[in-house]
Amino acid sequence: MFLKRVLDNVDELVFLIEGTKVSEINKKAKEYFGECIGADIFDLLILEKGNLLVDAVHDGEDKDIVEFEDKVFSSKKGGWFFFRIRYLKDVGVLILKDKTQEKYLHDTKMNMSVLIAHELKNPIGVISSAVSELMEEEDDISKIEILARVQKNIERLSRIIQQIEYITMAQLGVYTPKVEKIDVRKLVDLVVDDLEGLINTKRIEVLKEIKVDFLTGDQFILRTILRNLLSNAVKYSFENSKVIVEITKDYLSVRDFGVGIPDEELPRIFERFYRTPTGVRMASGSGLGLAVVKHLSNLADYKVEVESQHMIGTKFTVYFNK
């Protein structure tokens, strides 16, 4: 009775399972599935990817806890809901947490980002064309130089907008990596140019150790990974220090000689919005940079490794072949 009262006061759907039959449920589970004690769990829960639950119950002997996310049809509420699902195999407990509202807000935000990025492309293109025409008609060298700087920053803004659009698509799971021939030196130069203001402010020397001329892969993914790693390296470097960018046919690495990351913080650095206490004090940021690096690396089937010593420096290495 005590256990029943406890379960009825949690905000998750809890099912106790014997074999594949439901032996007990809590109050929250009844809200979505009604009185279902005795029902077969596979008949009760209609999942968009039903094989994940089957695998968890029948084939998860090597894992005590299986966790995944999926859409589930609620027979009582009459609709699909998005749940985080955990199955505790050793005790036969299935726990569902409704993440529908959270996912809706996330997807809405992502879709809005794509829409804004798309809408900005046209006016930026018009401005770029106008500046190009002015440069062709202008004879005054000093004015041409000013227009050239404007054009350079328009191109920089255009790259940032495209990056926002592609990152959002990748997070929504609708971006398919391309196979392109990548001019490595040109890509590195573009990234350094994008971060020129930050690099100059910190008076950082960026050393480029480029040991391959061309790579095959997705240019957006590689550029975004490099940009985020280099941006972080510069932000968390001491002034008047250096950052080393090395690219070979097998890997990309970015090494700084800055504040480093304490050992106890390393397991969490790829979490969305996570920032180390030292990082918060030293530089502004969203806490998304390394999460994006990890996400895009997984998308491209790359492997990311990090070595760091507190107050000595950090090295991130992205291997192109796992």
N, C-alpha and C positions, 0 to 999 in steps of 0.2 A: 504493500500500500504506500509506504514511504517513497519507494522508487517511482511509483506511478505519479505521485504528487510532484516529485522533482521533474520528471519528464514532461508533465503537462505545463510546466512553467518555463520551459525553454522555447526559444524562438525558432527552432528548427524542427523539421519533420523527422520523427524517429520511428523506425520499424525494427522490431525484434524478429529475427528469422530463424526458423528451425528447418534445415534442409533448404527447400525453396518456398515454404509456407510461412505466412505472416502469423506470429503467435501473439504479438502485442503491438499496439501503436499508441502514440501520445495524442493530446488534444489537437496540436497543430496539424498532424497528419490527417486527422478526421476532417479538418476544414477543406482539404484538397481532395480526399479520396473516400470520405464517408466511413461507415463501419465495414472494415475489410479484413478483420481477423479470420484466418483460415484460407484466405485467398492466396493463390500462387503469385509470388512477387513478379514473375515474368508476364503474367496476364494483367496484373494490376498496373504496373508501370510501363507505359508506352513511351519509349525513348526515340528520339530522332536517330540516334546511333545505338540501337539496342544491343549490338554485339559487345559494347564496352561493359555493360552490366553483366552479361552472360560470362564474359571473360573474367570479370572480377569475382563472381561467385564460384564458377567452376574451375577456372584455370589460374587462379592467383595464389597457388600454394606457396610460392616463393616470396610473397608479400603479405605482411600482416594487415597493412592498410592500403587500399586502392582508392585513389582520388581522381576525379575528372569532372568536367562540366558538360552539360548537355540540356537540350530542350526535352521536357516531359509533359505529356498530356494529362491534365487534371480532369478526371471523370466528373467530379462534383462541381467544380467551377466552370467546366466546359470550355477549356482553352489550353493553349500551350504556354508553359512557363519555363524560364531558364533557371536551372539549379546547379549549385556546386554539390556534387555527390561524393560521399565518403562511405566506403564499406570496410568495417572492422571485422576481418574474416575470423579471427580467433574467438570472438564472442558473438558472431552472427548479428551484428548491429549495422543497419543501413541508415545513414543520416543525410537528409537533403536540406540545403539552405537556399531559400528563394532569392535569386540575384537578378530577377527580371527588371526591376526598376533601375538598379545600378547599371545593368547592361544597356538598357534603353538610353539612359543619360549619356553613357560612354559612346554608344554608336551615334547618337544625335550630335554630340560634340565632334566626333570624327567626321561625320558627313558634312557638318558645317565648315570644318577646316578645309575639306576638299572643295566645297562650293566657293568659299572665299578665295582660295588660291586660284581656282579656275576663273573667277570674275576679275581678279587682278591682272591676269595675263593680257587681256585686250588693251586696257589703258596703258599698261607699261609698254606694250608693242607700239602703240601710237606715239607715245613720248619718245621712244627710241628712234622711230622713223623721222620724227620732227627734228630731233637733235642731229641726226645724220645729214638731213637736208641743210640745216643751218651751217654745219661744218663745211659742206661742199660749196656753199655760197659765200662763206666768210673769207676775207683776205687778211684780216688782222691776226697775226700769229698768237698774240696774248689771248685773244678771244677764242681762237681755235683750241688752245691748250685748256682753257676753262671748259669748253664744250666736250673735249676729250675726257676730262675728269668726270663730267656729268655722265657721259656715255659709259664709262668704266663702272660707275656706281649703279647705273641702270642695269647693266649686265650682272653685277653682283646681286642686286635685288631680285632679278629674274631667276638666278640660280637658287636663291634662298626660298622663293615661292615654289619653285619646282620641287625642292627638297621637302618642304612642308607637305605638299600634295602627295608625293611618293611615300613619305614616312607614314602618313595617315592611311594611305591605301594598304601599306604593308601591315599596319596594326589592325586594320579591318579584315585582313586575310584575302584581299583581292588584288594584290600585286604579284605578278609572276616575274621572277628574275630573268633578265635577258642574257644572251650570249653575244658579247661585243668584243671587238679588239680595242684595248685600252692603252692609250699613250701614257705611260706611267709618269714621265717627267712633266708632261703638260698637266696631268691631273694633280700632281703634288704642287705645282706652281699655282694652279687655280685655288687650291685649298689655302695655301700660305697667303695668297692675295686676299682671299675672303677674310682672313684673320689678321690682316696687316695692322689694323688699329690696335688690337689687343696686344699683338707681338711688340709693336713699337712702344706702347705705354709701359710694358713691363721690361723693356730693353732686353728681350730674349734673342739669343742667336739660334736660329734654326739650321741645324746641320743636316743636309740631305745626302744620304748614302744609298743612291739608287743603283742597284746591281742588275737590273733587267729593263729593257727598253719598252717591251709590250707585254701585257697580260691579257688573258681571255676571261671574261666574266661580265658582271653587271656593273657598269660605270657608276650609276647612282649609288648602289650599295657600297662599293669600294670607297667612293668619294665621301659618303656620309660617315662611314666608319672612321676614315682617316680624319675627317674634319672634327668629329666629336672627341676623338682621342687626342688630337693636337690641341684643340681648344682647352680640354681639361688639363693637359700637360702644362700649357702656358699659364693658365689661371692659378695652378697650385705650385708653380715654380717660384723660387726667390728671384727678385729683380737682378738683372745683369748676369743671369745664368744661361744655360743652353738647353736645347731640346734636340734629340737625335731622332730623325725619321729614317728608317731603313726599310727598303723593299727589295725582296728577291723574288725568284719565280715560285718560291714555296711559302713565303710569309711576309707580313707587314708588321713592323714594330715601331712603337713610339716610346722613347725613354726620356724621363726628365730627372732633374736633380733637385727636386723640391721637398715639400713637407712629408711626402710619403703617406702610407696608410697603415695604421696600427693593425697588428695581427688579428685582434678580436673583431675588427670591422670588415676584414676582407670577405667573409662569407656573404655579406649583405650588399656589397657595392653595386651589384647588377639589378637590385630591386628598384621598381619604379618609385620615384620621388625620394629615395633614400639618399641622405647626404651625411658624411661623417661630421662629427662635432668640429674638427679642425677645418674641414672644408667650408662649413657654414661661416666660421669666423673669418676665413681668408678671402672668400670670393662669393659673389652672388651666383645663383643658378637655380634650375628647376628640379634637379635630381633625376632628370630623364635621359641625360646623355649616354651613360653607360648601359641603361636599360635598352635604348635604341641600338647601341652597338651589339649587345647580346642578341636582340631580336633579329636584326638583319644578318648577323653571322649565322644564326640557326637557319634563316631563310635561304642563305646561300650555301649552306652545308659547310661553313667554316667553323674553326675551333678557336676560342679565345682563352688565353692564359695571362695571368698577372703575377708579377714578382714585385714586392715592395718592402722597403725598410723605412720605418718611421723616422722622419727628419733627414733622410738620406736620398730618397727618390723612388720612382716607380717606373716599371717597364711593362707595357701591354704588348702582347704578341698575338696576332691573328694568323692562324695557319690556314692556307687555302685548301688543303686536303687533310681531312680528319685522319 
